[in-house]
Amino acid sequence: MRFQFFARLAAAVVVALAAPMAAEAASFKCAKAAKADEKMICQDRRLNDLDVELAVRLDVLKHLIPMGQRGAMMDDQAAWLVARRQCGADRACLIRHYGDRLEEVNGALTRIYREGPF
C-alpha cells in the first residue's frame, strides 16, 4: 500500500511538471495576474515550477488527510499566500517562501506515509 501511495504521488508530480506551462501557473491564471508576486511567478520558470509542484503536492495531501484537517490546511495555505504576496517581485524571497512551504507539505506527506491513514 505504501509503495502504491508513493508511486501515485511520483506519477502525479512527473505528469504535472512535464506539462507545458508557458502561460499558466498551477494555482492561478497568468493572464489574470495582477500582483507583483503573481507576475514574477508567471515570468520566471523556476518560480512557475515551484508553484506547480506545491499545487500538486497540496492536491495529493488534500485527498489523504481527514476531512476535519482540510480546513486547517486551507487556512495555512491562505496565510502562506498572504506572506508570499509581501515578497512582491523579489525572486529570492519567493523562492525561500516556496521552499519553506514545500518543506511543510512534504513533512505532512512523510508523516502520512509513516503513520497512515492506511
Beta strands, then each sheet from edge to edge (+ up, - down):
end
